[in-house]
Amino acid sequence: MACLFISAQSLHQGNDPAAGPFRGNGNVVASYVKIERPRDHVAQVTLNRPDRYNALSQKLLQEIGDAFDTFRDDTETWVIVVTGAGRGFCGGFDLKADQQGENESWVWGPSDTEAVYRMQQSFGSLVVKMRDVPQPLIAAVNGAAVGGGLAIALACDMRICSQVATFSAAFTHLGLGAADMGTSFFLPKAVGSATAAEILYTGRMIEAQEALDIGLISRVVPGSDLPKVTLALADEIVQAASPFGLRMTKEALNLAQGGLSLEQAVHLENRNQALAIHTGEFMRRKQAWAQKRADKDESR
């Protein structure tokens, strides 16, 4: 299960749903997921339950999963930013949604193993979908990332957080195993096995500065600067790379982190580079670089 929520804030509203989920400059708001186009070739996915600190209900999981299913074939989107509305990033599994009947098909008793397993598959499939999309993912962690929220952040390629962000694998506080939604896969790769073990066994809260110190995130910025800094990184990636190059790089990173040997990693890299050279983008950029060098030499 994806763990416990925390609580509160006001709902964002989007516009122009007719523009389609990921095409053009329109924004789309499903009930619990908001999708925007803040830049060319950049999409932003916002978990949109701020009154529940974006805690994971059945409906939110369905909507965000559907969004990543669509991104998989979206060649106009090169980079995706993932963030939360209001003061929290994601508070994990929303126990209150169960009590209010929002998780309809997840209603289960202590002996209903099949129903529990179906629910668990819903949680686990999200991080698989996130890793399967070809676009690099940037987590803009604006507040608490607890349980499943930590897992969503870890499933992103890069993590930038505000000064008030916190992280916790709080599954253990509910009497569950702390290895859930890919945390046992992602966390040791981010912070090392010993630090990951401490985080998972204790479920303690990690403040932003400690998260930076242990390598869980790459940057801490003031909260007001988080959207600007995150989009600047997305812009930098879009300007620096071709969409094919980004996809091949993410594929290589996914496979290498999954346990490739050095020889297998080099073989994959060789294949990717050979393919990239024949896309036409390589020759265009190579010629532009040569022309720039020639112009520079003439000006001396």
C-alpha positions as CSV (number, residue, x, y, z in Angstrom):
1,M,0.0,0.0,0.0
2,A,1.1,3.5,-0.6
3,C,0.8,4.8,3.0
4,L,-0.9,7.6,5.0
5,F,-2.0,11.1,3.9
6,I,-1.4,14.3,5.8
7,S,-4.1,17.1,4.9
8,A,-5.4,20.6,3.3
9,Q,-5.5,23.4,0.6
10,S,-7.4,25.0,-2.3
11,L,-8.2,23.5,-5.7
12,H,-6.5,24.8,-8.9
13,Q,-8.6,25.3,-12.0
14,G,-7.3,24.8,-15.6
15,N,-8.7,25.8,-18.9
16,D,-9.4,24.7,-22.5
17,P,-10.0,21.0,-22.1
18,A,-10.9,20.8,-25.7
19,A,-7.3,21.3,-26.6
20,G,-6.6,17.7,-25.8
21,P,-4.5,16.3,-23.0
22,F,-1.0,16.9,-24.3
23,R,-1.2,18.7,-27.6
24,G,-0.9,22.4,-28.2
25,N,-0.9,24.9,-25.4
26,G,-4.1,24.0,-23.7
27,N,-4.4,22.8,-20.1
28,V,-6.5,19.9,-18.9
29,V,-7.9,19.2,-15.5
30,A,-9.3,15.8,-14.8
31,S,-10.9,15.5,-11.3
32,Y,-7.6,14.8,-9.5
33,V,-4.9,15.4,-12.1
34,K,-4.1,18.7,-13.8
35,I,-2.0,18.7,-17.0
36,E,-0.5,21.9,-18.4
37,R,1.8,23.0,-21.2
38,P,4.1,25.6,-19.5
39,R,6.7,25.5,-22.4
40,D,7.0,24.0,-25.8
41,H,7.7,20.3,-25.5
42,V,7.3,20.4,-21.8
43,A,4.3,19.0,-19.9
44,Q,3.5,19.4,-16.2
45,V,1.4,16.8,-14.3
46,T,0.0,18.1,-11.1
47,L,-1.6,15.8,-8.5
48,N,-4.7,17.9,-7.8
49,R,-6.2,17.0,-4.4
50,P,-4.7,19.8,-2.3
51,D,-7.4,19.5,0.3
52,R,-6.0,16.0,1.0
53,Y,-2.3,16.8,0.4
54,N,-2.7,15.0,-2.9
55,A,-3.1,11.7,-1.2
56,L,-3.6,8.7,-3.4
57,S,-7.2,7.6,-3.9
58,Q,-8.4,5.0,-6.4
59,K,-9.6,7.8,-8.8
60,L,-6.3,9.8,-8.6
61,L,-4.3,6.7,-9.3
62,Q,-6.5,5.8,-12.3
63,E,-6.2,9.4,-13.7
64,I,-2.5,9.7,-13.3
65,G,-2.0,6.2,-14.7
66,D,-4.1,7.1,-17.8
67,A,-2.0,10.3,-18.2
68,F,1.3,8.3,-18.3
69,D,-0.3,5.8,-20.7
70,T,-1.0,8.7,-23.1
71,F,2.5,10.2,-22.7
72,R,4.0,7.0,-23.9
73,D,3.0,7.7,-27.5
74,D,3.2,11.5,-27.3
75,T,6.2,12.6,-29.5
76,E,5.5,16.3,-28.9
77,T,6.3,16.0,-25.2
78,W,10.0,15.7,-24.5
79,V,10.2,16.4,-20.8
80,I,7.6,16.0,-18.0
81,V,7.4,17.8,-14.7
82,V,5.5,16.1,-11.8
83,T,4.4,18.1,-8.8
84,G,1.6,18.6,-6.3
85,A,-1.1,21.2,-5.9
86,G,-1.1,23.3,-2.7
87,R,1.3,22.7,0.2
88,G,2.0,19.0,-0.3
89,F,3.6,16.8,-3.0
90,C,1.8,13.6,-2.2
91,G,0.8,12.2,1.2
92,G,0.6,8.6,0.1
93,F,-2.4,6.3,0.5
94,D,-5.6,8.2,1.6
95,L,-7.1,6.1,4.4
96,K,-9.9,8.6,4.7
97,A,-11.0,8.0,1.1
98,D,-11.7,4.4,2.2
99,Q,-13.9,5.6,5.0
100,Q,-15.8,7.9,2.7
101,G,-16.4,5.2,0.0
102,E,-14.2,6.8,-2.6
103,N,-12.2,3.6,-3.2
104,E,-15.1,1.6,-4.4
105,S,-13.4,-1.6,-5.7
106,W,-10.8,-1.5,-3.0
107,V,-13.2,-2.3,-0.2
108,W,-11.8,-5.4,1.4
109,G,-11.6,-7.3,4.7
110,P,-8.6,-8.7,6.4
111,S,-9.1,-12.1,4.7
112,D,-9.8,-10.8,1.2
113,T,-6.4,-11.5,-0.3
114,E,-7.5,-11.1,-3.9
115,A,-9.0,-7.7,-3.4
116,V,-5.9,-6.5,-1.5
117,Y,-3.6,-7.8,-4.2
118,R,-5.7,-5.9,-6.9
119,M,-5.3,-2.7,-4.9
120,Q,-1.6,-3.3,-4.5
121,Q,-1.2,-3.8,-8.3
122,S,-2.9,-0.5,-8.9
123,F,-0.2,1.2,-6.8
124,G,2.7,-0.7,-8.1
125,S,1.7,-0.3,-11.8
126,L,2.0,3.5,-11.5
127,V,5.8,3.6,-11.0
128,V,6.2,1.1,-13.8
129,K,4.3,3.3,-16.1
130,M,6.4,6.3,-15.1
131,R,9.6,4.5,-15.9
132,D,8.1,3.2,-19.2
133,V,7.4,6.6,-20.7
134,P,10.3,7.8,-22.9
135,Q,10.4,11.3,-21.5
136,P,12.7,12.3,-18.7
137,L,10.7,13.1,-15.5
138,I,11.5,15.9,-13.1
139,A,9.9,15.8,-9.7
140,A,9.2,19.3,-8.3
141,V,8.7,18.4,-4.7
142,N,6.8,21.3,-3.1
143,G,6.0,19.7,0.3
144,A,5.7,16.4,2.0
145,A,6.4,13.3,-0.1
146,V,5.2,10.4,2.2
147,G,4.9,6.7,1.4
148,G,3.6,6.5,-2.1
149,G,4.5,10.2,-2.5
150,L,8.2,9.3,-1.9
151,A,7.8,6.4,-4.4
152,I,6.5,8.8,-7.1
153,A,9.4,11.2,-6.5
154,L,11.9,8.3,-6.7
155,A,10.3,7.1,-10.0
156,C,11.3,10.4,-11.5
157,D,14.7,10.8,-13.1
158,M,15.5,14.1,-11.3
159,R,14.2,15.6,-8.1
160,I,14.3,19.3,-7.1
161,C,12.6,20.3,-3.9
162,S,11.6,23.4,-1.9
163,Q,13.1,24.2,1.5
164,V,9.9,22.9,3.2
165,A,9.8,19.5,1.4
166,T,10.1,16.4,3.5
167,F,10.4,12.7,2.6
168,S,9.3,9.6,4.5
169,A,8.8,5.9,3.8
170,A,6.1,5.8,6.4
171,F,4.6,2.4,5.4
172,T,6.1,0.9,8.6
173,H,4.0,3.2,10.7
174,L,0.9,1.3,9.4
175,G,2.4,-2.1,10.2
176,L,3.3,-2.7,6.6
177,G,6.6,-3.5,4.9
178,A,8.5,-0.3,3.9
179,A,9.4,-1.8,0.5
180,D,6.4,-0.7,-1.7
181,M,5.8,1.0,-5.1
182,G,9.4,0.4,-6.1
183,T,11.1,2.0,-3.1
184,S,13.3,-1.1,-2.5
185,F,14.5,-0.7,-6.1
186,F,14.9,3.1,-6.4
187,L,16.0,4.2,-3.0
188,P,19.3,2.2,-2.7
189,K,20.3,3.4,-6.1
190,A,19.7,7.0,-5.0
191,V,21.3,7.0,-1.6
192,G,23.2,3.8,-1.1
193,S,22.0,0.5,0.5
194,A,22.9,1.4,4.1
195,T,21.2,4.8,4.1
196,A,18.2,3.3,2.2
197,A,17.9,0.6,4.9
198,E,17.8,3.2,7.6
199,I,15.1,5.3,5.9
200,L,13.0,2.2,5.2
201,Y,13.4,0.5,8.6
202,T,12.7,3.7,10.6
203,G,10.2,5.5,8.4
204,R,11.6,8.7,9.9
205,M,11.1,12.1,8.2
206,I,13.9,13.4,6.0
207,E,14.2,17.2,5.8
208,A,15.1,18.9,2.6
209,Q,18.8,19.6,3.5
210,E,19.4,16.1,4.6
211,A,17.8,14.8,1.4
212,L,20.3,16.9,-0.5
213,D,23.2,15.7,1.6
214,I,22.4,12.0,1.0
215,G,21.8,12.4,-2.7
216,L,18.0,11.8,-2.6
217,I,17.5,15.1,-4.5
218,S,19.8,17.3,-6.6
219,R,18.8,20.8,-5.5
220,V,17.0,22.6,-2.7
221,V,15.4,26.0,-3.6
222,P,13.1,28.5,-2.0
223,G,9.5,27.4,-2.5
224,S,8.7,30.5,-4.5
225,D,11.5,29.6,-6.9
226,L,10.6,26.0,-7.4
227,P,8.4,26.3,-10.5
228,K,10.9,28.7,-12.2
229,V,14.0,26.5,-11.4
230,T,12.2,23.3,-12.5
231,L,11.0,24.7,-15.8
232,A,14.5,26.2,-16.4
233,L,15.9,22.7,-16.1
234,A,13.2,21.3,-18.5
235,D,14.0,24.1,-21.0
236,E,17.7,23.3,-20.7
237,I,17.1,19.6,-21.5
238,V,14.8,20.5,-24.5
239,Q,17.4,22.9,-25.9
240,A,20.3,20.6,-25.4
241,A,19.0,17.3,-26.8
242,S,16.9,15.8,-29.5
243,P,13.7,13.9,-28.6
244,F,15.2,10.7,-30.0
245,G,18.4,11.2,-28.0
246,L,16.4,11.8,-24.8
247,R,14.4,8.6,-25.4
248,M,17.5,6.5,-26.0
249,T,19.3,8.0,-23.0
250,K,16.4,7.2,-20.7
251,E,16.1,3.7,-22.1
252,A,19.8,3.1,-21.4
253,L,19.5,4.5,-17.9
254,N,16.5,2.3,-17.1
255,L,18.2,-0.8,-18.3
256,A,21.5,-0.1,-16.6
257,Q,19.9,0.7,-13.3
258,G,17.9,-2.5,-13.6
259,G,21.1,-4.5,-13.3
260,L,23.0,-4.5,-16.6
261,S,26.7,-5.6,-16.5
262,L,29.2,-3.1,-17.8
263,E,29.5,-5.0,-21.1
264,Q,25.7,-5.0,-21.5
265,A,25.6,-1.3,-20.8
266,V,28.3,-0.5,-23.3
267,H,26.6,-2.7,-25.9
268,L,23.3,-0.8,-25.4
269,E,25.1,2.5,-25.6
270,N,26.8,1.5,-28.9
271,R,23.5,0.5,-30.4
272,N,21.8,3.7,-29.3
273,Q,24.5,5.9,-30.7
274,A,24.5,4.0,-34.1
275,L,20.8,4.5,-34.3
276,A,21.0,8.2,-33.3
277,I,23.6,9.0,-36.0
278,H,21.1,7.9,-38.6
279,T,18.1,10.1,-37.5
280,G,19.3,13.2,-39.4
281,E,19.3,15.3,-36.2
282,F,22.9,14.3,-35.6
283,M,24.1,15.5,-39.0
284,R,22.1,18.7,-38.7
285,R,23.6,19.6,-35.4
286,K,27.1,18.5,-36.5
287,Q,26.9,20.9,-39.5
288,A,25.6,23.7,-37.4
289,W,28.5,23.2,-35.0
290,A,31.0,23.2,-37.9
291,Q,29.5,26.4,-39.3
292,K,29.7,28.0,-35.9
293,R,33.4,27.1,-35.6
294,A,34.1,28.4,-39.1
295,D,32.4,31.7,-38.3
296,K,34.4,32.0,-35.1
297,D,37.7,31.3,-36.9
298,E,36.9,34.0,-39.6
299,S,36.2,36.6,-36.9
300,R,39.6,36.2,-35.3
